[in-house]
Amino acid sequence: MIISYAECSARERLAGVVDAGSFHEWLPPAMRLTSPHLAQLGVPSSFDDGVAIGRATLAGSEIFVAAQEGQFMGGGVGEVHGAKLVGLFKRALRDRPRAVLLLAESGGVRLHEANAGLIAVSEVMRALLDVRAAGIPVIVLIGGANGCFGGMGIVARCADHIVMSDIGRLAMSGPEVIEASHGVEEFDSRDRALVWRTTGGKHRWLSGDCDVLVEDDVTAFRAAAIAALDAARPVTLEALEAEHARLAARLDFDGAEAIALWSTLGVPDAAQVPDLDVAGVLALGAH
C-alpha cells in the first residue's frame, strides 16, 4: 500500500522510514522545550519546537535521525530548533552511528527569530560538515509539502546524499521570496507548473542536485535511505573543485526556463518531462 510521504507528519514519516518501533526520541514534547522568542511575541509555540530528533535503526543499523515538522511554522528554524539539530550532529561525532538521516521540510529561517535563526542554521551547517569529515554519511530526504528552502536548502546541499520525490522542492529562495524581491515578472509564485519545473524533484535530479528520485511513497523513501547508508563522500579539494566547475558551467546558461536547461544538459524530449511520471524521468537516463 502506498502511503504519501508528503501527507504524513514528521513523526509519521519517521515511523515509516526507520525500522518499526526503533525510534527513541531525545528532548520529546513532554520536556516542553519551547522557543523563548515566540512566547515574547505572543506567538503559539510547539513543545518540540518543530523538530523531532533521536536514534533509531535502519535495516538493523544504528542511525541518528531528525525530522522537521512542516505543519509548525512551515518547519522554520529558530534558536531551539537549530540547537536540537546541532546537538544531534555533535552526538553523532561522539557515538559514531552508521549514518545521520535528516527528513527535511522547512521554509528556512523562522522570521520571528531572525538573527537567532540565522546563527542556528550556520551552526547546523558546521556541525553537519564535521560529521561528514568524520566519515559518517549524512542523508537528506525531501518530499514534504513545504519543500526545503532558505538556510535548510543550503544545509541539504551540504549533505552526502539527497533523496527527493517528484513533488518535493529544493532551492535557496522560495518562489514567494523571489517574487517579493524581484517582481512577478521575474518569478510568478502562483504559476505552480513553473514552480515545480524550477525547484521540483524532477528538475533537481536532471540537473544533478539530488542523487535519487522516488515516488511520493514512504516505502520508496525508506528503500532509498537504506541504499544510501554507505554513501559517504569525503569533502576533498578535488570534489569541491569538480562541483565548482559544474556550477560555473551552469552559470553560462543564458536561458530563462528549466526546459531549455534540460535540453542544454542533453535531456531528450525535454519539453515532455513535466508530463512524465518518476519511472519515465528515470528512463531518460540523464542525470
C-alpha positions in Angstrom: 0.0 0.0 0.0 1.3 3.4 -1.0 1.4 6.0 1.8 2.0 9.6 0.7 5.2 10.9 2.3 4.0 14.5 1.6 0.8 14.0 3.6 2.5 12.5 6.7 3.5 14.4 9.8 7.2 14.4 10.9 6.7 11.5 13.3 4.6 9.5 10.9 7.4 9.8 8.4 9.9 8.7 11.0 7.8 5.7 11.9 7.6 4.6 8.2 11.2 5.2 7.3 13.1 3.7 10.2 12.7 0.1 11.5 9.4 -0.4 13.2 9.4 0.7 16.8 13.1 1.6 16.8 12.8 5.4 17.2 13.8 6.7 20.6 13.2 10.5 20.8 15.5 12.9 22.6 14.0 16.0 24.1 10.4 14.9 23.3 7.4 17.2 23.6 6.9 16.1 27.2 10.0 18.0 28.1 8.4 21.2 26.9 11.5 22.7 25.3 9.9 25.7 23.6 11.2 28.8 21.9 11.6 31.8 24.3 11.3 34.2 21.4 7.9 33.1 20.2 6.4 33.5 23.7 7.7 37.1 24.0 6.0 37.9 20.7 2.7 36.2 21.8 3.0 33.6 19.1 1.9 30.0 19.8 4.8 27.6 20.5 5.3 23.9 19.9 6.6 21.7 22.7 9.3 20.2 20.4 9.9 23.5 18.5 9.0 21.8 15.3 11.7 19.1 15.1 11.9 15.5 16.4 15.4 14.1 17.0 16.7 10.8 18.3 18.2 7.5 17.5 16.8 4.5 15.6 17.8 1.6 13.4 17.5 1.4 9.7 17.8 -2.1 8.2 19.3 -3.1 11.5 22.0 -0.4 11.6 22.0 2.3 14.3 21.4 5.8 12.9 20.7 9.2 14.3 17.7 10.9 12.8 15.9 14.2 12.7 12.5 15.1 11.2 11.2 18.7 10.7 7.5 19.3 11.2 6.2 21.4 8.3 2.9 21.9 10.0 4.5 24.1 12.7 5.6 27.4 11.2 6.4 25.8 7.9 9.3 23.9 9.5 11.1 27.2 10.2 14.4 27.1 12.0 14.7 29.1 15.3 17.2 29.0 18.1 15.9 25.9 19.9 15.0 24.1 16.6 18.6 24.7 15.4 20.2 23.8 18.7 18.5 20.4 18.6 19.9 19.7 15.2 23.4 20.8 16.2 23.2 18.6 19.3 22.2 15.6 17.1 25.2 16.1 14.9 27.6 16.6 17.8 26.4 13.5 19.5 27.0 11.6 16.2 30.6 12.7 16.4 30.8 11.1 19.8 28.8 7.9 19.3 29.5 7.3 15.6 26.3 5.9 14.2 26.3 4.4 10.8 24.6 7.4 9.3 22.6 10.6 10.2 19.3 10.8 8.5 17.6 14.2 8.1 13.9 14.3 7.0 13.9 18.0 5.9 10.8 20.1 5.5 11.4 23.8 6.0 10.9 27.2 4.5 14.2 28.3 6.1 14.9 30.6 9.0 11.9 31.5 11.2 11.4 35.2 10.7 10.2 35.7 14.2 13.7 34.8 15.5 15.7 36.5 12.7 19.4 36.6 13.8 19.0 33.7 16.3 17.7 31.5 13.4 20.4 32.6 11.0 23.1 31.8 13.6 21.4 28.4 14.3 21.5 27.5 10.6 25.2 28.3 10.3 25.9 26.2 13.3 23.9 23.3 11.8 26.0 23.5 8.6 29.3 23.5 10.5 28.2 20.5 12.6 27.0 18.6 9.5 30.3 19.1 7.8 32.2 18.0 10.9 30.1 14.8 10.8 30.9 14.3 7.1 34.6 14.9 7.7 34.5 12.1 10.3 33.3 9.7 7.6 29.7 9.4 8.8 27.3 9.9 5.9 24.5 12.5 6.1 21.4 11.5 4.1 18.6 14.1 3.5 15.1 13.1 2.4 13.0 15.8 0.8 9.3 15.3 0.0 7.2 17.4 2.3 4.5 19.9 1.2 6.6 22.9 2.2 9.7 21.8 0.4 13.3 22.6 1.6 14.2 26.3 1.2 16.4 29.0 2.6 19.0 28.0 5.1 17.8 24.4 5.1 18.2 24.3 1.4 21.9 25.1 1.9 22.1 22.5 4.7 20.7 19.9 2.4 23.2 20.6 -0.3 26.0 20.2 2.3 25.0 16.6 2.9 26.5 13.5 1.3 23.3 12.2 -0.3 19.9 13.7 -1.2 16.7 11.8 -1.9 13.7 13.6 -3.4 10.2 12.8 -4.6 8.9 14.2 -7.8 6.7 16.6 -5.7 9.5 17.6 -3.4 11.1 21.0 -3.8 14.6 22.3 -3.1 16.0 25.8 -3.6 17.8 28.6 -1.8 14.9 31.1 -2.1 11.2 30.2 -2.2 9.0 31.3 -5.0 7.2 33.9 -2.9 10.5 35.4 -1.7 11.8 35.7 -5.3 8.6 37.4 -6.4 8.6 39.8 -3.5 12.2 40.8 -4.1 12.2 41.0 -7.9 8.6 41.1 -9.0 6.2 38.8 -10.6 7.9 39.3 -14.0 11.0 37.5 -12.6 9.1 34.7 -11.0 5.3 34.2 -10.7 4.8 32.2 -7.5 1.2 31.4 -8.5 2.3 29.5 -11.5 2.6 26.1 -9.9 3.8 24.4 -13.0 6.7 26.9 -13.2 7.5 26.5 -9.5 7.8 22.7 -9.9 9.8 22.9 -13.1 12.2 25.2 -11.4 12.5 23.7 -7.9 10.9 20.3 -8.0 12.4 16.9 -7.7 12.5 16.1 -11.4 14.5 19.3 -12.1 16.8 18.7 -9.2 17.5 15.1 -10.4 18.0 16.0 -14.0 20.4 18.8 -13.1 22.4 16.7 -10.6 21.3 18.4 -7.5 19.8 15.3 -5.9 21.1 11.7 -6.1 17.9 9.7 -6.1 14.4 10.5 -7.4 11.5 8.5 -5.9 7.7 8.3 -5.9 5.8 10.1 -3.2 5.7 7.0 -1.1 7.1 6.4 2.4 8.3 2.9 1.5 10.2 4.3 -1.5 12.0 6.8 0.7 12.8 4.0 3.2 14.4 1.9 0.4 16.4 4.9 -0.9 17.6 5.7 2.6 18.8 2.1 3.2 20.6 2.1 -0.1 22.4 5.3 0.9 23.7 4.0 4.2 27.2 3.8 2.8 27.0 6.9 0.7 29.8 8.8 2.5 31.5 11.3 0.2 34.7 12.8 1.7 34.9 16.6 1.5 38.1 16.9 -0.6 39.7 19.7 -2.6 39.2 17.7 -5.7 35.5 17.1 -5.0 34.9 20.8 -4.3 36.8 21.9 -7.5 34.7 19.5 -9.6 31.5 20.9 -8.0 32.6 24.4 -8.6 33.4 23.6 -12.3 29.9 22.1 -12.7 28.2 25.1 -11.2 30.4 27.5 -13.2 29.2 25.8 -16.4 25.6 26.2 -15.3 26.2 29.9 -14.9 26.9 30.2 -18.6 23.4 29.1 -19.4 21.5 32.2 -20.6 18.0 30.8 -20.9 15.1 31.6 -18.6 13.3 28.2 -18.4 14.1 24.8 -16.9 13.1 23.0 -20.1 15.8 24.9 -22.0 18.3 24.0 -19.4 17.3 20.3 -19.6 17.8 20.4 -23.4 21.3 22.0 -22.8 22.1 19.2 -20.4 21.2 16.7 -23.2 17.9 15.5 -21.9 15.9 14.0 -24.8 12.4 15.4 -25.5 12.9 17.9 -22.6 9.5 19.5 -23.2 7.8 16.2 -22.3 9.5 15.9 -18.8 6.8 17.8 -16.8 4.2 15.2 -18.0 6.3 12.1 -17.2 6.0 10.1 -14.0 9.1 9.2 -12.0 9.7 6.0 -14.0 9.5 7.9 -17.2 12.0 10.5 -16.0 14.4 7.9 -14.7 14.2 6.1 -18.1 15.6 9.1 -19.8 19.0 8.1 -18.3 20.1 11.7 -17.9 21.5 12.9 -14.6 
